Amino acid sequence: MQSAKRLFSLPGAVRLGAAAAVVSVMTVSVTGCSTPSASAGVYTYGQAQSEQIVRLGTITDMRPVVIQKERSSGAGMIAGGALGGVAGSGVGGGVGRDLAIVGGAVLGALAGEKIEEQMGKTQGVELTIRLDNGETRVVAQADDQRLSVGQRVQVISGSGPVRVVPAGR
């Protein structure tokens, strides 16, 4: 209780800075909890120990793609807005300072959202695969496997996303 009284007795800019720091730490903590992966080598706990179907085929075409996270968590906007508001609080005084705080918060939120959007992108590859049964399949996944046109692969499906990995040796 004593530390809370001390915090509220500090100047406004310091209080705002402390609040922004707390929001930023909480935002980073929350967004770090969920990191979906488009990698063929990553399984969730629920996908482990599940039977999957394996089909064999040959890669007939590959092209680079970008895999974009479906939506932002809002964490970048919150952190950017808080930091922008803190930056604006150091400008001038009175109404001008209030406008600087609001403007800083808005610009910071926009910048934070753009940064989060860029962090949600992964380099991927779209694979066209001719299965041994004659069917053709297209699968997009993270570009973290050594794959090439003409290579024999396993197409793994069943519990969760479809994965393409090199065929056994």
Residue frames as qw, qx, qy, qz and C-alpha x, y, z in Angstrom:
[[0.000, 0.887, 0.462, 0.000, 0.00, 0.00, 0.00],
 [0.324, -0.774, 0.102, 0.534, 2.86, 2.34, 0.83],
 [0.388, -0.136, 0.587, 0.697, 4.48, 1.78, -2.59],
 [0.196, 0.642, 0.658, 0.340, 1.18, 2.57, -4.34],
 [0.149, -0.930, -0.228, 0.245, 0.99, 5.89, -2.44],
 [0.391, -0.548, 0.365, 0.644, 4.56, 6.66, -3.52],
 [0.376, 0.234, 0.688, 0.574, 3.73, 5.86, -7.17],
 [0.084, 0.803, 0.545, 0.228, 0.74, 8.22, -7.20],
 [0.272, -0.880, -0.056, 0.386, 2.74, 11.02, -5.59],
 [0.521, -0.151, 0.446, 0.712, 5.19, 11.03, -8.53],
 [0.222, 0.456, -0.187, -0.841, 4.86, 13.59, -11.36],
 [0.773, 0.400, 0.221, -0.440, 2.34, 12.71, -14.10],
 [0.571, 0.619, -0.504, -0.191, 4.95, 11.87, -16.75],
 [0.008, -0.396, 0.896, -0.202, 6.70, 9.42, -14.41],
 [0.598, 0.108, 0.649, -0.458, 3.38, 7.76, -13.50],
 [0.750, 0.536, -0.037, -0.384, 2.48, 7.50, -17.17],
 [0.365, 0.599, -0.712, -0.047, 5.92, 6.06, -17.94],
 [0.263, -0.222, 0.886, -0.311, 5.56, 3.46, -15.18],
 [0.711, 0.304, 0.438, -0.458, 2.11, 2.51, -16.46],
 [0.656, 0.618, -0.319, -0.292, 3.43, 2.19, -20.01],
 [0.123, 0.496, -0.856, 0.081, 6.27, -0.04, -18.83],
 [0.478, -0.006, 0.787, -0.389, 3.83, -2.31, -16.98],
 [0.744, 0.486, 0.170, -0.426, 1.53, -2.50, -20.03],
 [0.479, 0.647, -0.562, -0.189, 4.49, -3.27, -22.31],
 [0.083, -0.344, 0.918, -0.179, 5.76, -6.08, -20.09],
 [0.597, 0.190, 0.650, -0.430, 2.27, -7.57, -19.77],
 [0.682, 0.594, -0.088, -0.417, 1.74, -7.32, -23.54],
 [0.339, 0.561, -0.751, -0.084, 5.01, -9.08, -24.35],
 [0.286, -0.174, 0.888, -0.314, 4.21, -11.76, -21.77],
 [0.682, 0.341, 0.456, -0.459, 0.75, -12.43, -23.20],
 [0.665, 0.628, -0.248, -0.320, 1.85, -12.49, -26.86],
 [0.106, 0.536, -0.838, 0.005, 4.73, -14.82, -26.07],
 [0.572, -0.056, 0.735, -0.361, 2.27, -17.48, -24.92],
 [0.756, 0.457, 0.442, -0.159, 0.88, -18.20, -28.37],
 [0.036, 0.626, -0.563, -0.538, 3.25, -18.83, -31.24],
 [0.874, 0.324, 0.311, -0.184, 1.55, -20.84, -33.97],
 [0.269, -0.499, 0.676, 0.471, 3.88, -22.54, -36.43],
 [0.773, 0.504, -0.072, -0.380, 3.58, -23.42, -40.10],
 [0.054, 0.582, -0.807, -0.087, 6.60, -25.74, -39.87],
 [0.837, 0.052, -0.477, -0.264, 6.32, -29.39, -40.89],
 [0.546, 0.159, -0.709, 0.416, 8.58, -30.17, -37.93],
 [0.148, -0.163, 0.507, -0.833, 6.38, -28.69, -35.19],
 [0.432, -0.396, -0.775, -0.236, 3.56, -30.61, -33.53],
 [0.420, -0.545, 0.198, -0.698, 1.25, -29.33, -30.80],
 [0.252, -0.238, 0.854, -0.389, 0.89, -31.44, -27.69],
 [0.710, 0.238, 0.416, -0.516, -2.57, -32.56, -28.85],
 [0.723, 0.547, -0.310, -0.286, -1.19, -33.70, -32.23],
 [0.068, 0.502, -0.856, 0.105, 1.56, -35.85, -30.70],
 [0.235, -0.034, 0.953, -0.190, 0.88, -39.57, -30.42],
 [0.657, 0.446, 0.274, -0.542, -1.93, -39.37, -32.98],
 [0.639, 0.135, 0.677, 0.341, -2.05, -41.79, -35.90],
 [0.255, 0.688, -0.166, -0.659, -1.49, -40.07, -39.23],
 [0.839, 0.440, 0.318, 0.038, -1.82, -41.12, -42.88],
 [0.265, -0.594, 0.495, 0.576, 1.32, -41.13, -45.02],
 [0.765, 0.592, 0.253, -0.013, 1.16, -40.88, -48.80],
 [0.557, -0.325, 0.396, 0.654, 4.21, -40.88, -51.05],
 [0.495, 0.828, 0.263, 0.004, 4.74, -38.53, -53.97],
 [0.614, 0.063, 0.173, 0.768, 7.13, -36.37, -55.94],
 [0.011, -0.739, -0.140, 0.658, 7.42, -32.58, -55.86],
 [0.558, 0.502, 0.498, 0.434, 6.58, -31.22, -59.32],
 [0.180, 0.710, 0.101, 0.674, 6.66, -27.49, -58.56],
 [0.476, -0.520, -0.416, 0.575, 7.65, -25.08, -55.80],
 [0.176, 0.682, 0.119, 0.700, 7.16, -21.37, -55.33],
 [0.258, -0.056, -0.533, 0.804, 7.94, -19.00, -52.46],
 [0.302, -0.713, -0.467, -0.427, 5.02, -17.61, -50.48],
 [0.015, -0.327, 0.493, -0.806, 4.55, -15.50, -47.36],
 [0.447, -0.471, -0.760, -0.006, 2.55, -17.03, -44.54],
 [0.109, -0.442, 0.156, -0.877, 0.74, -14.29, -42.61],
 [0.020, -0.216, -0.816, 0.536, -0.69, -14.70, -39.13],
 [0.003, 0.592, 0.744, 0.310, -4.48, -14.46, -39.48],
 [0.175, -0.889, -0.203, -0.371, -4.97, -11.51, -37.14],
 [0.260, 0.459, -0.507, 0.682, -2.99, -9.44, -34.70],
 [0.454, -0.404, -0.722, 0.330, -3.36, -9.84, -30.97],
 [0.150, -0.917, -0.210, -0.306, -3.57, -6.09, -30.47],
 [0.722, -0.525, -0.082, 0.444, -0.47, -6.23, -28.29],
 [0.513, 0.144, 0.181, 0.827, 1.60, -4.13, -30.69],
 [0.069, -0.701, -0.317, -0.635, -1.09, -1.46, -30.79],
 [0.594, -0.771, -0.229, -0.016, -1.38, -1.36, -27.00],
 [0.715, -0.367, 0.024, 0.595, 2.37, -1.24, -26.38],
 [0.393, 0.318, 0.265, 0.821, 2.95, 1.29, -29.17],
 [0.204, -0.789, -0.331, -0.476, 0.12, 3.50, -27.91],
 [0.653, -0.716, -0.154, 0.195, 1.45, 3.43, -24.36],
 [0.651, -0.200, 0.133, 0.720, 4.99, 4.24, -25.44],
 [0.228, 0.509, 0.342, 0.756, 3.78, 6.95, -27.84],
 [0.364, -0.847, -0.300, -0.244, 1.74, 8.53, -25.04],
 [0.689, -0.568, -0.032, 0.450, 4.80, 8.53, -22.76],
 [0.520, 0.105, 0.251, 0.810, 6.88, 10.15, -25.50],
 [0.003, 0.680, 0.376, 0.630, 4.20, 12.79, -26.06],
 [0.513, -0.792, -0.322, 0.072, 3.99, 13.57, -22.34],
 [0.614, -0.363, 0.021, 0.700, 7.46, 15.06, -22.44],
 [0.279, 0.389, 0.360, 0.801, 6.41, 17.75, -24.89],
 [0.107, -0.476, -0.112, -0.866, 5.45, 21.24, -23.68],
 [0.006, 0.195, 0.743, -0.640, 2.70, 21.86, -21.16],
 [0.417, 0.321, 0.255, -0.811, -1.02, 22.54, -20.87],
 [0.777, 0.448, 0.222, -0.383, -3.26, 21.86, -23.86],
 [0.475, 0.676, -0.537, -0.170, -0.26, 21.42, -26.19],
 [0.117, -0.371, 0.903, -0.182, 1.06, 18.67, -23.95],
 [0.647, 0.183, 0.611, -0.417, -2.34, 16.96, -23.86],
 [0.722, 0.605, -0.089, -0.323, -2.48, 17.03, -27.65],
 [0.262, 0.619, -0.740, -0.023, 1.08, 15.66, -27.84],
 [0.396, -0.173, 0.854, -0.290, 0.12, 12.78, -25.52],
 [0.738, 0.393, 0.408, -0.367, -2.94, 11.90, -27.63],
 [0.590, 0.709, -0.313, -0.225, -1.04, 12.29, -30.91],
 [0.027, 0.548, -0.833, 0.070, 1.88, 10.24, -29.59],
 [0.559, -0.009, 0.766, -0.316, -0.48, 7.51, -28.43],
 [0.756, 0.534, 0.184, -0.330, -2.26, 7.36, -31.80],
 [0.479, 0.712, -0.502, -0.105, 0.97, 7.34, -33.84],
 [0.180, -0.447, 0.856, -0.189, 2.54, 4.82, -31.45],
 [0.709, 0.145, 0.599, -0.343, -0.47, 2.53, -31.73],
 [0.740, 0.625, -0.071, -0.239, -0.33, 2.62, -35.54],
 [0.279, 0.676, -0.681, 0.034, 3.41, 1.93, -35.54],
 [0.404, -0.289, 0.816, -0.295, 3.03, -0.87, -32.99],
 [0.807, 0.311, 0.373, -0.335, 0.33, -2.52, -35.08],
 [0.642, 0.685, -0.320, -0.126, 2.54, -2.42, -38.20],
 [0.010, 0.580, -0.798, 0.160, 5.48, -3.89, -36.29],
 [0.608, -0.063, 0.722, -0.324, 3.32, -6.72, -34.95],
 [0.803, 0.506, 0.095, -0.299, 2.00, -7.36, -38.48],
 [0.462, 0.688, -0.560, -0.021, 5.56, -7.70, -39.83],
 [0.215, -0.419, 0.840, -0.270, 6.51, -10.03, -36.97],
 [0.733, 0.136, 0.539, -0.391, 3.53, -12.25, -37.90],
 [0.723, 0.589, -0.244, -0.267, 5.00, -13.11, -41.33],
 [0.683, -0.344, 0.622, 0.171, 6.94, -16.28, -42.12],
 [0.302, 0.497, -0.635, -0.509, 8.75, -17.24, -45.31],
 [0.765, 0.073, 0.585, -0.260, 6.94, -20.20, -46.79],
 [0.049, 0.267, -0.794, -0.544, 6.88, -22.45, -49.80],
 [0.785, 0.239, 0.186, -0.541, 3.95, -23.74, -51.82],
 [0.217, -0.292, 0.903, 0.228, 4.61, -27.33, -52.93],
 [0.791, 0.254, -0.152, -0.536, 2.81, -29.06, -55.78],
 [0.318, -0.330, 0.887, -0.050, 3.06, -32.82, -55.27],
 [0.715, 0.161, -0.489, -0.474, 2.12, -35.61, -57.64],
 [0.663, -0.329, 0.591, -0.321, 1.09, -38.52, -55.40],
 [0.136, -0.230, 0.932, 0.245, 1.91, -42.07, -56.41],
 [0.387, 0.425, 0.801, -0.167, -1.83, -42.75, -56.88],
 [0.310, 0.442, 0.541, 0.646, -1.91, -40.07, -59.64],
 [0.146, -0.911, -0.385, -0.004, -3.59, -37.30, -57.62],
 [0.397, 0.418, -0.148, 0.803, -2.02, -33.86, -57.33],
 [0.445, -0.776, -0.400, 0.200, -1.94, -31.92, -54.05],
 [0.268, 0.646, -0.157, 0.697, -0.74, -28.43, -53.16],
 [0.640, -0.632, -0.355, 0.256, 0.53, -27.72, -49.64],
 [0.172, 0.787, -0.217, 0.551, 1.94, -24.46, -48.24],
 [0.780, -0.545, -0.209, 0.224, 4.22, -24.64, -45.22],
 [0.269, -0.895, 0.277, 0.223, 7.17, -22.84, -43.64],
 [0.717, 0.614, -0.315, 0.103, 10.28, -22.97, -45.81],
 [0.362, -0.714, 0.568, -0.188, 12.39, -24.80, -43.23],
 [0.881, -0.027, 0.469, 0.051, 12.80, -28.20, -44.92],
 [0.078, -0.488, 0.648, 0.580, 15.38, -29.03, -47.60],
 [0.650, 0.431, 0.617, -0.111, 13.03, -29.80, -50.47],
 [0.017, 0.447, -0.492, -0.747, 13.43, -29.54, -54.24],
 [0.749, 0.381, -0.103, -0.532, 11.54, -30.23, -57.46],
 [0.691, 0.336, -0.630, -0.112, 11.79, -33.93, -58.37],
 [0.014, -0.328, 0.817, -0.474, 12.34, -34.98, -54.74],
 [0.538, -0.329, -0.760, -0.161, 10.41, -37.89, -53.24],
 [0.179, -0.317, 0.414, -0.834, 8.37, -36.81, -50.22],
 [0.170, -0.392, -0.886, 0.180, 5.92, -38.04, -47.64],
 [0.293, -0.410, -0.132, -0.854, 2.63, -36.15, -47.38],
 [0.226, -0.185, -0.849, 0.439, 1.47, -36.61, -43.79],
 [0.373, -0.332, -0.146, -0.854, -2.16, -35.86, -42.92],
 [0.504, -0.367, -0.780, 0.052, -4.75, -36.77, -40.35],
 [0.435, -0.742, -0.412, 0.299, -4.58, -35.07, -36.98],
 [0.241, -0.748, 0.046, 0.617, -3.91, -31.39, -37.65],
 [0.347, 0.777, -0.253, -0.461, -2.22, -29.71, -40.59],
 [0.929, 0.341, 0.046, 0.135, -0.86, -31.53, -43.65],
 [0.355, -0.772, 0.436, 0.296, 2.94, -31.79, -43.59],
 [0.831, 0.531, -0.154, 0.067, 5.42, -32.49, -46.38],
 [0.475, -0.711, 0.505, 0.119, 8.76, -34.03, -45.41],
 [0.314, 0.531, -0.741, -0.265, 11.51, -35.81, -47.34],
 [0.945, -0.042, -0.209, -0.249, 10.75, -39.50, -47.96],
 [0.763, -0.517, 0.380, 0.078, 12.75, -42.05, -46.00],
 [0.090, 0.700, -0.640, -0.303, 16.14, -42.97, -47.38]]
